[in-house]
């Protein structure tokens, strides 16, 4: 049977395929969601700095999707988050994955220096593929979830909405806590809205901590993207206060039953904090990075 690799013919069909694959731990990719409607919204409104026709390649056998790889490209820092590889079980032993990769990178190679894979530890197939491309493991991460039905008492005293008087302190703390991350302080501030909110704690007009959350009630999802406490204010219960406050705010949305967050496995202190607030482990992930310049050396 002839297999054709080309741009997505139908975005809804692609979203349905990705959702089906990504709910299985042996196929799971950290960047990609698990709900069809959420994935569709991302693909049509918030995926990559280049058009979907060039940033996603799909393998078809007749009309059926049997594989796909996407690159969520950030042109400013010349990096890409890899959605995939997704290859249906019957085609894992073929050369299909290489064909998908060659096709999608052919369109974007001149614009990307780094490729980042965020893979479930049980997704051996994708990890072996990334390593075959000279990718290197850069660390392991844990995805945790908290459920509304199990939420704990809120500690909200002293937690307030962010205001611009603390812009400098926020930028400094965010840069210290997350020196290499997907959202800079400026990006977070530019994203603030009714659903994307930033809360802070202060002492004597000094920023002591913050938490940034994003709500997607239309998909029944909420996430705690960032939380940090200034070094000199550790061990004062500020982190737990911010965390429980953030959960309470997200759970005010009737549609949101679960809240997720991701943390580096080496940050054992943070993991203990999250678990003390009711979070439980959902996925274990590994970050594999391909640096074209390093490989060329």
Backbone as JSON, one array per atom type, in Angstrom:
{
  "sequence": "XXXXXXXXXXXXXXXXXXXXXXXXXXXXXXXXXXXXXXXXXXXXXXXXXXXXXXXXXXXXXXXXXXXXXXXXXXXXXXXXXXXXXXXXXXXXXXXXXXXXXXXXXXXXXXXXXXXXXXXXXXXXXXXXXXXXXXXXXXXXXXXXXXXXXXXXXXXXXXXXXXXXXXXXXXXXXXXXXXXXXXXXXXXXXXXXXXXXXXXXXXXXXXXXXXXXXXXXXXXXXXXXXXXXXXXXXXXXXXXXXXXXXXXXXXXXXXXXXXXXXXXXXXXXXXXXXXXXXXXXXXXXXXXXXXXXXXXXX",
  "N": [[0.84, -1.19, 0.0], [0.57, 2.2, -0.84], [2.27, 4.83, 0.81], [1.86, 8.16, 1.74], [3.52, 11.13, 2.52], [2.82, 14.25, 3.71], [1.69, 17.69, 4.06], [-0.78, 18.43, 6.63], [-3.97, 17.2, 5.77], [-6.44, 17.6, 6.87], [-7.11, 19.42, 9.66], [-8.65, 18.84, 11.92], [-8.85, 16.07, 11.81], [-6.18, 15.41, 12.19], [-5.8, 16.39, 14.8], [-7.48, 14.65, 16.2], [-6.15, 12.22, 15.8], [-3.69, 12.71, 17.09], [-4.58, 13.12, 19.72], [-5.63, 10.6, 20.34], [-3.31, 9.01, 20.19], [-1.66, 10.23, 22.11], [-2.73, 9.74, 24.58], [-1.84, 7.33, 25.35], [0.72, 5.95, 27.3], [2.99, 4.83, 26.16], [3.29, 6.16, 23.82], [3.28, 8.76, 24.51], [3.82, 12.28, 24.45], [5.23, 15.07, 25.99], [4.74, 17.78, 25.27], [2.42, 17.81, 23.79], [-1.11, 17.93, 24.07], [-3.88, 16.03, 25.49], [-6.49, 16.11, 24.84], [-8.8, 16.24, 22.24], [-10.13, 18.62, 21.26], [-8.68, 20.64, 22.51], [-6.1, 20.25, 21.43], [-6.67, 20.76, 18.75], [-7.35, 23.5, 18.87], [-4.88, 24.55, 19.61], [-3.28, 23.86, 17.38], [-4.48, 25.4, 15.41], [-4.35, 28.02, 16.28], [-2.17, 28.63, 17.93], [0.26, 27.41, 17.33], [3.53, 27.11, 16.54], [5.82, 29.39, 14.88], [5.81, 29.41, 12.2], [3.8, 28.51, 9.34], [1.27, 25.94, 9.61], [1.27, 24.1, 7.54], [3.92, 23.78, 6.84], [5.15, 23.21, 9.23], [4.2, 20.86, 10.26], [4.12, 17.44, 9.46], [2.42, 14.75, 7.97], [1.73, 11.28, 7.75], [0.03, 9.32, 5.44], [-1.97, 6.48, 4.74], [-3.79, 5.66, 2.19], [-6.66, 7.23, 3.16], [-6.2, 7.21, 5.82], [-4.55, 8.31, 8.76], [-1.32, 7.48, 9.69], [0.95, 8.26, 10.91], [2.83, 11.03, 12.33], [4.63, 14.11, 12.68], [5.42, 17.1, 14.32], [6.71, 20.47, 14.48], [7.0, 22.86, 16.8], [7.88, 25.88, 16.41], [10.07, 28.41, 17.54], [10.99, 31.27, 16.29], [12.55, 33.35, 17.19], [14.43, 32.4, 19.14], [15.39, 30.33, 17.69], [14.61, 27.64, 18.04], [12.9, 24.47, 18.46], [10.05, 22.77, 19.66], [9.38, 19.43, 19.7], [6.67, 17.74, 18.46], [6.06, 14.67, 18.68], [8.03, 11.75, 17.68], [5.0, 10.44, 16.29], [3.93, 7.35, 15.5], [1.94, 4.88, 14.18], [1.36, 1.62, 15.59], [1.64, -0.59, 13.8], [3.47, 0.31, 11.98], [5.87, 0.85, 13.13], [8.22, -0.58, 12.79], [9.1, 0.09, 10.34], [10.61, 2.4, 7.94], [9.3, 4.71, 8.28], [9.28, 6.76, 10.27], [11.7, 8.09, 9.87], [11.27, 9.15, 7.35], [9.2, 10.98, 7.86], [10.54, 12.76, 9.59], [12.63, 13.74, 7.96], [11.15, 15.07, 6.04], [9.73, 17.11, 7.47], [11.83, 18.55, 8.62], [13.15, 19.4, 6.38], [11.72, 21.56, 5.49], [12.2, 23.43, 7.42], [14.79, 23.55, 8.41], [16.76, 25.58, 8.07], [15.94, 27.47, 9.84], [16.09, 26.6, 12.41], [18.04, 25.74, 15.22], [18.06, 24.13, 17.44], [16.46, 21.23, 18.65], [13.91, 20.08, 20.71], [12.85, 17.37, 22.57], [10.26, 16.09, 24.57], [9.65, 13.57, 26.4], [7.63, 10.82, 27.43], [8.77, 8.53, 29.9], [8.14, 5.94, 29.33], [7.93, 5.9, 26.64], [9.67, 4.46, 24.72], [10.28, 4.08, 22.02], [10.21, 6.67, 20.81], [12.23, 7.9, 22.26], [14.51, 6.38, 21.55], [14.6, 7.05, 18.87], [15.12, 9.84, 18.97], [17.63, 9.81, 20.19], [19.05, 8.5, 18.23], [19.37, 10.5, 16.45], [21.42, 11.86, 17.48], [20.64, 13.1, 19.78], [20.71, 14.3, 23.16], [20.12, 13.35, 26.51], [18.79, 15.61, 28.79], [17.77, 15.85, 31.29], [15.27, 14.83, 33.71], [11.74, 14.99, 34.28], [8.76, 15.6, 36.21], [5.31, 15.32, 35.87], [2.63, 16.55, 37.62], [-0.65, 16.27, 39.06], [-3.51, 17.9, 40.46], [-6.65, 17.36, 41.98], [-9.93, 18.75, 41.96], [-11.82, 17.63, 43.67], [-10.26, 16.73, 45.71], [-9.05, 18.89, 46.82], [-7.29, 21.08, 49.08], [-7.51, 23.05, 52.13], [-7.59, 26.58, 51.67], [-4.93, 28.88, 51.9], [-4.92, 32.08, 52.03], [-4.14, 34.57, 52.96], [-2.46, 37.56, 52.47], [-1.8, 37.14, 49.81], [-1.9, 38.65, 46.71], [-3.14, 40.33, 43.72], [-0.9, 40.79, 40.99], [0.88, 43.88, 40.48], [2.12, 46.64, 38.58], [4.06, 47.98, 40.03], [5.78, 46.18, 41.03], [7.28, 45.2, 38.98], [10.05, 45.17, 38.37], [11.13, 43.66, 40.5], [9.75, 41.27, 40.1], [10.72, 40.45, 37.55], [13.41, 40.06, 38.2], [13.33, 37.99, 40.16], [12.05, 35.94, 38.72], [13.92, 35.51, 36.68], [16.07, 34.55, 38.19], [15.0, 32.21, 39.34], [14.16, 30.73, 37.12], [16.21, 30.51, 34.88], [16.56, 29.62, 32.22], [14.03, 29.26, 30.34], [10.71, 28.68, 28.96], [8.92, 30.87, 29.03], [9.7, 34.18, 29.38], [9.98, 36.8, 31.89], [8.9, 39.11, 30.77], [7.34, 38.01, 28.74], [5.42, 36.59, 30.22], [4.08, 38.73, 31.47], [3.01, 39.95, 29.23], [1.12, 38.11, 28.52], [-0.89, 38.18, 30.37], [-4.25, 38.02, 31.41], [-7.81, 37.64, 31.72], [-7.92, 34.93, 32.12], [-5.27, 34.11, 32.31], [-3.26, 34.54, 34.94], [-1.39, 36.39, 37.4], [-0.09, 36.22, 40.59], [1.08, 37.6, 43.7], [3.24, 37.74, 46.63], [4.22, 39.92, 49.26], [6.57, 41.82, 51.3], [7.16, 44.49, 53.32], [7.07, 46.17, 51.05], [8.58, 44.71, 49.29], [8.94, 42.23, 46.84], [8.19, 38.91, 47.59], [7.43, 36.45, 46.62], [5.84, 34.64, 43.89], [3.17, 33.42, 41.78], [2.2, 32.04, 38.72], [-0.56, 31.41, 36.71], [-2.5, 29.55, 34.28], [-5.63, 29.31, 32.82], [-7.86, 27.18, 31.12], [-10.81, 26.95, 30.68], [-12.56, 26.21, 28.68], [-11.58, 23.85, 27.8], [-11.59, 22.43, 30.06], [-9.31, 22.56, 31.63], [-6.5, 23.51, 33.68], [-3.46, 25.12, 34.64], [-0.51, 25.42, 36.62], [1.96, 27.4, 35.87], [4.33, 28.68, 36.68], [6.02, 29.06, 39.8], [7.56, 30.7, 42.46], [9.74, 31.53, 45.18], [11.45, 34.08, 46.85], [14.88, 33.75, 47.78], [15.66, 34.63, 50.39], [13.34, 34.43, 51.77], [12.56, 31.85, 52.13], [11.22, 28.86, 53.69], [9.11, 29.89, 55.14], [6.54, 29.3, 54.65], [5.48, 30.49, 52.41], [5.52, 29.48, 49.79], [3.68, 27.31, 49.87], [1.4, 28.72, 50.53], [1.03, 30.35, 48.23], [0.66, 28.33, 46.38], [-1.69, 26.88, 47.21], [-3.49, 28.95, 47.02], [-3.41, 29.5, 44.26], [-4.43, 27.11, 43.23], [-7.03, 27.23, 44.27], [-8.06, 29.45, 42.91], [-8.01, 28.52, 40.25], [-9.79, 26.4, 40.47], [-12.14, 27.71, 40.81], [-13.35, 27.89, 38.41], [-15.99, 26.26, 37.02], [-15.74, 24.31, 35.09], [-13.2, 23.23, 35.35], [-11.63, 20.5, 36.61], [-9.22, 19.35, 37.16], [-5.83, 20.26, 37.83], [-2.64, 20.91, 36.5], [0.96, 20.61, 36.72], [4.49, 20.93, 36.0], [7.67, 19.72, 36.96], [11.19, 19.8, 37.53], [12.92, 16.79, 38.14], [15.08, 16.86, 39.85], [14.49, 18.79, 41.64], [13.64, 18.19, 44.42], [12.63, 19.32, 46.72], [10.63, 21.05, 45.8], [8.87, 19.19, 44.68], [8.02, 17.82, 46.97], [6.68, 19.91, 48.2], [4.55, 20.34, 46.41], [3.24, 17.89, 46.57], [2.44, 17.95, 49.2], [0.44, 19.75, 49.03], [-1.51, 18.37, 47.78], [-1.04, 17.39, 45.21], [-0.51, 14.78, 42.8], [1.55, 12.31, 41.19], [1.5, 12.11, 37.66], [2.79, 11.76, 35.11], [6.08, 10.69, 34.14], [8.79, 12.23, 32.68], [11.32, 12.66, 30.11], [13.73, 14.95, 28.98], [15.06, 15.36, 25.86], [17.58, 16.67, 23.88], [18.52, 18.04, 20.78], [21.24, 19.59, 19.51], [22.16, 21.3, 16.85], [24.54, 22.66, 16.23], [26.36, 21.64, 18.11], [26.36, 18.96, 17.39], [27.44, 19.16, 14.85], [30.04, 19.8, 15.47]],
  "CA": [[0.0, 0.0, 0.0], [1.39, 3.4, -0.95], [2.22, 5.77, 1.92], [2.15, 9.53, 1.31], [3.85, 12.06, 3.6], [2.54, 15.59, 3.23], [1.08, 18.59, 5.04], [-2.08, 17.92, 7.1], [-5.1, 17.39, 4.87], [-7.56, 18.06, 7.68], [-6.56, 19.67, 10.99], [-9.44, 18.12, 12.93], [-8.45, 14.65, 11.78], [-4.86, 15.34, 12.81], [-5.99, 16.57, 16.24], [-8.07, 13.42, 16.73], [-5.1, 11.2, 15.8], [-2.73, 13.06, 18.14], [-5.22, 12.89, 21.01], [-5.71, 9.16, 20.54], [-1.97, 8.48, 20.44], [-1.0, 10.82, 23.27], [-3.3, 9.23, 25.82], [-1.11, 6.1, 25.67], [2.03, 6.32, 27.83], [4.06, 4.36, 25.28], [3.37, 7.13, 22.72], [3.03, 10.09, 25.08], [4.75, 13.4, 24.27], [4.86, 16.06, 26.99], [4.27, 19.05, 24.71], [1.12, 17.64, 23.15], [-2.2, 17.66, 24.99], [-4.56, 14.74, 25.38], [-7.89, 16.35, 24.47], [-8.89, 16.56, 20.81], [-10.49, 20.02, 21.02], [-7.55, 21.47, 22.95], [-5.05, 20.11, 20.43], [-7.13, 21.46, 17.54], [-7.22, 24.93, 19.11], [-3.45, 24.87, 19.58], [-2.81, 23.75, 16.0], [-5.07, 26.43, 14.55], [-4.19, 29.38, 16.78], [-1.01, 28.9, 18.79], [1.29, 26.42, 17.05], [4.68, 27.45, 15.71], [5.94, 30.7, 14.25], [5.61, 29.24, 10.76], [2.49, 27.95, 9.09], [1.09, 24.52, 9.92], [1.58, 23.3, 6.35], [5.36, 23.52, 6.82], [5.66, 22.81, 10.55], [3.68, 19.53, 10.61], [4.03, 16.49, 8.37], [1.54, 13.63, 8.31], [1.81, 10.12, 6.86], [-1.28, 8.76, 5.12], [-2.17, 5.28, 3.93], [-5.1, 6.07, 1.67], [-7.14, 8.39, 3.92], [-5.93, 7.0, 7.24], [-3.3, 8.82, 9.31], [-0.54, 6.42, 10.34], [2.11, 8.84, 11.57], [2.9, 12.5, 12.26], [5.63, 14.85, 13.47], [5.28, 18.55, 14.22], [7.74, 21.31, 15.1], [6.5, 24.12, 17.33], [9.12, 26.64, 16.22], [10.25, 29.77, 18.03], [11.98, 31.85, 15.38], [13.45, 34.27, 17.9], [15.58, 31.69, 19.7], [15.77, 29.3, 16.72], [14.42, 26.33, 18.66], [11.63, 23.82, 18.14], [9.54, 21.7, 20.5], [8.97, 18.38, 18.77], [5.45, 16.98, 18.72], [6.25, 13.36, 18.09], [7.28, 11.17, 16.56], [3.85, 9.56, 16.46], [3.85, 6.36, 14.43], [1.05, 3.79, 14.57], [2.09, 0.41, 15.97], [1.93, -1.47, 12.66], [4.5, 0.91, 11.12], [7.04, 1.18, 13.94], [9.41, -1.29, 12.31], [9.42, 0.57, 8.99], [11.42, 3.62, 7.9], [8.35, 5.82, 8.21], [9.65, 7.86, 11.15], [12.77, 8.87, 9.23], [10.66, 9.9, 6.26], [8.49, 12.11, 8.46], [11.52, 13.71, 10.11], [13.32, 14.38, 6.83], [10.22, 15.96, 5.34], [9.42, 18.29, 8.27], [13.04, 19.36, 8.81], [13.52, 19.99, 5.09], [11.01, 22.84, 5.37], [12.48, 24.34, 8.54], [16.15, 23.38, 8.91], [17.51, 26.83, 8.09], [15.38, 28.36, 10.86], [16.14, 25.94, 13.71], [19.34, 25.23, 15.67], [17.87, 23.17, 18.52], [15.21, 20.49, 18.7], [13.67, 19.58, 22.06], [11.85, 16.31, 22.74], [9.83, 15.96, 25.96], [9.1, 12.24, 26.16], [7.31, 9.93, 28.54], [9.82, 7.53, 30.1], [7.69, 4.68, 28.73], [7.93, 6.06, 25.18], [11.01, 4.01, 24.33], [10.42, 4.25, 20.58], [10.56, 8.06, 20.5], [13.54, 8.21, 22.85], [15.55, 5.77, 20.71], [14.68, 7.84, 17.64], [15.79, 11.11, 19.28], [19.04, 9.51, 20.45], [19.66, 8.13, 16.95], [19.67, 11.77, 15.79], [22.46, 12.44, 18.33], [20.05, 13.84, 20.88], [21.26, 14.01, 24.48], [19.19, 13.53, 27.63], [19.15, 16.81, 29.55], [17.11, 15.86, 32.59], [13.96, 14.2, 33.82], [10.73, 15.87, 34.87], [7.55, 14.96, 36.69], [4.04, 16.03, 35.72], [1.74, 16.25, 38.73], [-2.0, 16.83, 38.94], [-4.35, 18.03, 41.66], [-8.06, 17.26, 41.63], [-10.82, 19.61, 42.73], [-12.48, 16.84, 44.71], [-9.3, 16.44, 46.77], [-8.34, 20.13, 47.13], [-7.12, 21.35, 50.5], [-7.9, 24.37, 52.62], [-6.84, 27.67, 51.06], [-4.24, 29.85, 52.75], [-4.89, 33.2, 51.08], [-3.72, 35.81, 53.58], [-1.24, 38.18, 51.95], [-1.64, 36.9, 48.37], [-2.62, 39.7, 46.0], [-2.9, 40.44, 42.29], [0.31, 41.5, 40.58], [0.75, 45.22, 39.91], [3.34, 47.04, 37.88], [5.07, 48.5, 40.95], [6.7, 45.08, 41.34], [7.78, 44.68, 37.7], [11.49, 44.91, 38.45], [11.33, 42.55, 41.42], [9.26, 40.05, 39.46], [11.66, 40.06, 36.5], [14.63, 39.57, 38.84], [13.07, 36.69, 40.79], [11.76, 34.96, 37.67], [15.18, 35.2, 36.02], [16.88, 33.74, 39.09], [14.38, 30.9, 39.55], [14.02, 30.01, 35.86], [17.12, 31.23, 33.97], [16.39, 29.18, 30.83], [12.69, 28.71, 30.33], [9.93, 29.0, 27.76], [8.31, 32.2, 29.15], [10.44, 35.18, 30.13], [9.12, 37.65, 32.7], [8.19, 39.99, 29.85], [6.32, 37.2, 28.05], [4.34, 36.34, 31.18], [3.31, 39.97, 31.64], [2.28, 40.2, 27.99], [0.07, 37.11, 28.4], [-1.88, 38.33, 31.43], [-5.62, 38.21, 30.94], [-8.78, 37.14, 32.69], [-7.64, 33.53, 32.38], [-3.85, 33.98, 32.65], [-3.17, 35.47, 36.06], [-0.16, 36.42, 38.18], [-0.32, 36.63, 41.97], [2.34, 37.83, 44.4], [3.28, 38.04, 48.05], [5.2, 40.98, 49.49], [6.93, 42.17, 52.67], [7.79, 45.81, 53.33], [7.12, 46.62, 49.67], [9.5, 43.86, 48.53], [8.33, 41.0, 46.33], [8.74, 37.73, 48.25], [7.11, 35.27, 45.85], [4.79, 34.81, 42.88], [2.68, 32.24, 41.08], [1.54, 32.38, 37.45], [-1.47, 30.32, 36.32], [-3.25, 29.68, 33.04], [-6.87, 28.54, 32.83], [-8.53, 26.9, 29.85], [-12.08, 26.32, 31.06], [-13.21, 25.64, 27.5], [-11.09, 22.48, 27.68], [-11.61, 21.82, 31.38], [-7.93, 22.41, 32.09], [-5.81, 24.62, 34.29], [-2.07, 24.77, 34.94], [0.38, 26.32, 37.34], [3.11, 27.44, 34.99], [5.53, 29.07, 37.44], [5.88, 29.48, 41.18], [8.89, 30.9, 43.02], [9.85, 32.32, 46.41], [12.77, 34.68, 46.99], [15.74, 32.94, 48.65], [15.69, 35.08, 51.78], [12.04, 34.21, 52.39], [12.25, 30.42, 52.17], [10.86, 28.23, 54.98], [8.13, 30.71, 55.83], [5.21, 28.87, 54.22], [5.0, 31.32, 51.31], [5.28, 28.63, 48.63], [2.42, 26.57, 50.03], [0.33, 29.72, 50.48], [0.83, 30.69, 46.83], [0.19, 27.14, 45.68], [-3.09, 26.61, 47.52], [-4.26, 30.08, 46.48], [-3.51, 29.3, 42.82], [-5.37, 26.01, 43.0], [-8.39, 27.7, 44.57], [-8.47, 30.32, 41.81], [-8.29, 27.7, 39.07], [-10.96, 25.57, 40.73], [-13.37, 28.51, 40.76], [-13.98, 27.57, 37.12], [-16.78, 25.04, 37.16], [-15.32, 23.3, 34.11], [-11.87, 22.69, 35.65], [-11.62, 19.49, 37.67], [-7.84, 18.99, 37.44], [-4.79, 21.26, 37.56], [-1.37, 20.21, 36.32], [2.22, 21.35, 36.7], [5.65, 20.11, 35.66], [8.81, 20.11, 37.77], [12.43, 19.05, 37.34], [13.04, 15.74, 39.15], [16.12, 17.19, 40.82], [13.93, 19.74, 42.6], [12.89, 17.34, 45.34], [11.93, 20.19, 47.67], [9.4, 21.51, 45.15], [7.96, 18.05, 44.54], [7.42, 17.59, 48.3], [5.71, 20.99, 48.42], [3.36, 20.09, 45.59], [2.53, 16.73, 47.1], [1.81, 18.35, 50.47], [-0.76, 20.51, 48.67], [-2.48, 17.45, 47.18], [-0.69, 16.94, 43.86], [-0.06, 13.39, 42.63], [2.31, 12.1, 39.96], [0.77, 11.59, 36.5], [3.74, 11.3, 34.11], [7.52, 10.91, 34.28], [9.24, 12.63, 31.35], [12.72, 12.95, 29.89], [14.01, 15.97, 27.97], [16.17, 15.03, 24.97], [17.85, 17.87, 23.09], [19.46, 17.98, 19.65], [21.86, 20.87, 19.22], [22.79, 21.11, 15.54], [25.91, 23.17, 16.25], [27.18, 20.69, 18.86], [26.47, 17.75, 16.57], [28.34, 19.46, 13.74], [31.4, 19.78, 15.97]],
  "C": [[0.88, 1.25, 0.0], [1.16, 4.33, 0.24], [2.64, 7.15, 1.42], [2.42, 10.4, 2.55], [3.7, 13.47, 3.07], [1.99, 16.46, 4.37], [-0.29, 18.04, 5.45], [-3.2, 18.22, 6.11], [-6.29, 18.0, 5.62], [-7.08, 18.2, 9.12], [-7.34, 18.95, 12.08], [-9.09, 16.64, 12.97], [-7.09, 14.47, 12.43], [-4.99, 15.45, 14.32], [-6.55, 15.3, 16.88], [-7.02, 12.31, 16.81], [-4.11, 11.46, 16.94], [-3.32, 12.78, 19.52], [-5.28, 11.4, 21.33], [-4.34, 8.59, 20.9], [-1.42, 8.96, 21.79], [-1.61, 10.41, 24.6], [-2.63, 7.93, 26.25], [0.3, 6.46, 26.14], [3.17, 5.9, 26.92], [4.22, 5.23, 24.04], [3.46, 8.56, 23.22], [4.18, 11.07, 24.89], [4.3, 14.53, 25.2], [4.29, 17.34, 26.44], [2.84, 18.98, 24.21], [0.05, 17.33, 24.19], [-2.84, 16.3, 24.74], [-6.03, 14.88, 24.99], [-7.95, 16.86, 23.04], [-9.16, 18.04, 20.56], [-9.35, 20.96, 21.41], [-6.43, 21.44, 21.92], [-5.43, 20.88, 19.15], [-6.97, 22.97, 17.71], [-5.76, 25.36, 19.05], [-2.93, 24.88, 18.14], [-3.29, 24.91, 15.14], [-4.79, 27.86, 15.03], [-2.88, 29.67, 17.5], [0.13, 27.92, 18.54], [2.31, 26.97, 16.07], [4.63, 28.87, 15.15], [5.9, 30.62, 12.73], [4.32, 28.48, 10.54], [2.46, 26.45, 9.29], [1.48, 23.63, 8.75], [3.06, 22.94, 6.27], [5.9, 23.01, 8.15], [5.11, 21.46, 11.01], [3.64, 18.67, 9.35], [3.29, 15.24, 8.84], [1.7, 12.53, 7.28], [0.41, 9.52, 6.69], [-1.14, 7.44, 4.37], [-3.61, 5.35, 3.47], [-5.53, 7.31, 2.46], [-6.81, 8.3, 5.41], [-4.58, 7.59, 7.65], [-2.59, 7.69, 10.05], [0.72, 6.95, 11.02], [2.11, 10.35, 11.42], [4.05, 13.01, 13.11], [5.41, 16.34, 13.23], [6.42, 19.26, 14.93], [7.11, 22.63, 15.5], [7.71, 25.05, 17.42], [9.02, 28.04, 16.81], [11.36, 30.39, 17.2], [12.99, 32.73, 16.1], [14.66, 33.55, 18.48], [15.98, 30.47, 18.87], [15.7, 27.89, 17.33], [13.05, 25.78, 18.27], [11.3, 22.78, 19.2], [8.93, 20.66, 19.57], [7.71, 17.67, 19.27], [5.58, 15.65, 17.99], [7.61, 12.8, 18.39], [6.1, 10.32, 17.02], [3.79, 8.62, 15.26], [2.98, 5.2, 14.93], [1.81, 2.47, 14.69], [2.51, -0.44, 14.77], [3.07, -0.95, 11.79], [5.77, 1.28, 11.88], [8.33, 0.55, 13.4], [9.79, -0.89, 10.88], [10.3, 1.82, 9.09], [10.55, 4.87, 7.92], [8.78, 7.02, 9.05], [10.75, 8.72, 10.54], [12.23, 9.7, 8.08], [9.92, 11.13, 6.76], [9.47, 13.19, 8.92], [12.22, 14.46, 8.98], [12.42, 15.39, 6.15], [9.96, 17.24, 6.15], [10.64, 19.16, 8.48], [13.5, 20.0, 7.5], [12.9, 21.37, 4.92], [11.54, 23.87, 6.36], [13.94, 24.36, 8.99], [16.92, 24.69, 9.02], [17.06, 27.77, 9.19], [15.53, 27.81, 12.28], [17.54, 25.42, 14.01], [19.19, 24.14, 16.72], [16.49, 22.53, 18.43], [15.06, 19.88, 20.1], [12.53, 18.56, 22.06], [11.54, 16.22, 24.23], [9.01, 14.68, 26.02], [8.76, 11.5, 27.45], [8.39, 8.87, 28.67], [9.44, 6.18, 29.5], [7.67, 4.74, 27.2], [9.34, 5.73, 24.65], [11.28, 4.26, 22.85], [10.88, 5.67, 20.24], [11.92, 8.42, 21.08], [14.67, 7.63, 22.0], [15.71, 6.54, 19.4], [15.45, 9.13, 17.89], [17.29, 10.89, 19.51], [19.76, 9.15, 19.15], [20.02, 9.37, 16.14], [20.74, 12.55, 16.55], [21.88, 13.37, 19.39], [20.64, 13.39, 22.21], [20.22, 14.28, 25.56], [19.68, 14.69, 28.5], [18.47, 16.89, 30.91], [15.75, 15.2, 32.54], [13.02, 15.1, 34.61], [9.51, 15.05, 35.29], [6.36, 15.88, 36.45], [3.13, 15.58, 36.86], [0.38, 16.87, 38.49], [-2.65, 16.9, 40.31], [-5.79, 18.03, 41.21], [-8.9, 18.12, 42.55], [-11.44, 18.87, 43.9], [-11.57, 16.55, 45.9], [-8.57, 17.71, 47.24], [-8.37, 20.41, 48.63], [-7.5, 22.78, 50.84], [-6.99, 25.45, 52.06], [-6.21, 28.55, 52.14], [-4.04, 31.09, 51.88], [-4.43, 34.53, 51.68], [-2.42, 36.33, 52.98], [-0.98, 37.93, 50.49], [-2.51, 37.9, 47.61], [-2.33, 39.63, 44.5], [-1.6, 41.19, 42.04], [-0.04, 42.92, 40.17], [2.12, 45.69, 39.47], [4.42, 47.62, 38.8], [6.12, 47.45, 41.27], [7.32, 44.48, 40.08], [9.26, 44.3, 37.79], [11.79, 43.72, 39.35], [10.88, 41.23, 40.83], [10.23, 39.56, 38.41], [12.93, 39.46, 37.11], [14.42, 38.19, 39.43], [12.81, 35.62, 39.75], [13.05, 34.54, 36.96], [16.08, 34.33, 36.88], [16.33, 32.32, 39.22], [14.33, 30.07, 38.28], [14.89, 30.69, 34.79], [16.97, 30.84, 32.5], [15.03, 28.5, 30.72], [11.9, 29.24, 29.15], [9.24, 30.35, 27.83], [9.24, 33.09, 29.97], [9.46, 35.97, 30.98], [8.28, 38.56, 31.81], [7.08, 39.25, 29.12], [5.14, 36.94, 28.97], [3.46, 37.58, 31.31], [2.48, 40.28, 30.4], [1.1, 39.25, 27.82], [-1.05, 37.29, 29.42], [-3.24, 38.69, 30.86], [-6.56, 37.73, 32.04], [-8.47, 35.7, 33.07], [-6.17, 33.25, 32.73], [-3.53, 35.01, 33.72], [-1.87, 35.28, 36.84], [-0.47, 36.97, 39.57], [1.02, 36.71, 42.71], [2.13, 37.91, 45.9], [4.39, 39.06, 48.26], [5.48, 41.13, 50.99], [7.68, 43.49, 52.63], [8.07, 46.3, 51.91], [8.15, 45.88, 48.82], [8.78, 42.6, 48.1], [8.99, 39.79, 46.99], [8.46, 36.44, 47.48], [6.03, 35.56, 44.82], [4.35, 33.44, 42.37], [1.93, 32.71, 39.84], [0.73, 31.18, 36.99], [-2.11, 30.61, 34.98], [-4.47, 28.75, 33.11], [-7.41, 28.38, 31.42], [-9.84, 26.21, 30.15], [-12.79, 25.69, 29.88], [-12.75, 24.2, 27.25], [-11.06, 21.76, 29.03], [-10.24, 21.66, 31.99], [-7.4, 23.69, 32.73], [-4.4, 24.19, 34.64], [-1.4, 25.86, 35.75], [1.69, 26.31, 36.58], [4.41, 27.75, 35.75], [5.15, 29.43, 38.87], [7.29, 29.6, 41.75], [8.81, 31.78, 44.27], [11.29, 32.82, 46.5], [13.59, 33.94, 48.04], [15.67, 33.35, 50.12], [14.36, 34.9, 52.51], [11.6, 32.74, 52.36], [11.9, 30.0, 53.6], [9.92, 29.1, 55.81], [6.7, 30.37, 55.41], [4.66, 29.64, 53.05], [4.66, 30.46, 50.09], [3.96, 27.89, 48.72], [1.23, 27.52, 49.98], [0.0, 30.08, 49.04], [0.2, 29.53, 46.07], [-1.28, 26.87, 45.94], [-3.99, 27.73, 47.0], [-4.48, 29.9, 44.98], [-4.5, 28.2, 42.48], [-6.81, 26.48, 43.2], [-8.91, 28.58, 43.44], [-8.83, 29.5, 40.57], [-9.56, 26.87, 39.25], [-12.25, 26.38, 40.86], [-14.09, 28.34, 39.43], [-14.7, 26.24, 37.26], [-16.27, 23.92, 36.27], [-14.0, 22.61, 34.48], [-11.93, 21.76, 36.86], [-10.21, 19.09, 38.06], [-6.91, 20.14, 37.08], [-3.46, 20.52, 37.49], [-0.2, 21.17, 36.45], [3.35, 20.38, 36.41], [6.85, 20.63, 36.43], [10.0, 19.22, 37.47], [12.57, 18.03, 38.48], [14.09, 16.04, 40.2], [15.62, 18.16, 41.89], [13.02, 19.0, 43.58], [12.09, 18.17, 46.35], [10.6, 20.66, 47.08], [8.39, 20.37, 45.03], [7.27, 17.75, 45.87], [6.38, 18.66, 48.61], [4.42, 20.71, 47.66], [2.55, 18.92, 46.14], [1.83, 17.07, 48.41], [0.53, 19.14, 50.22], [-1.79, 19.66, 47.94], [-2.18, 16.98, 45.78], [-0.2, 15.49, 43.88], [0.6, 13.23, 41.27], [1.41, 11.51, 38.86], [1.71, 11.02, 35.46], [5.18, 11.56, 34.56], [8.06, 11.13, 32.88], [10.75, 12.82, 31.3], [12.85, 13.99, 28.78], [15.23, 15.53, 27.17], [16.34, 16.19, 24.0], [18.84, 17.56, 21.98], [19.96, 19.39, 19.38], [22.66, 20.71, 17.93], [24.24, 21.58, 15.53], [26.84, 22.21, 16.99], [27.41, 19.41, 18.06], [27.47, 17.96, 15.44], [29.79, 19.44, 14.18], [31.92, 18.36, 16.06]]
}
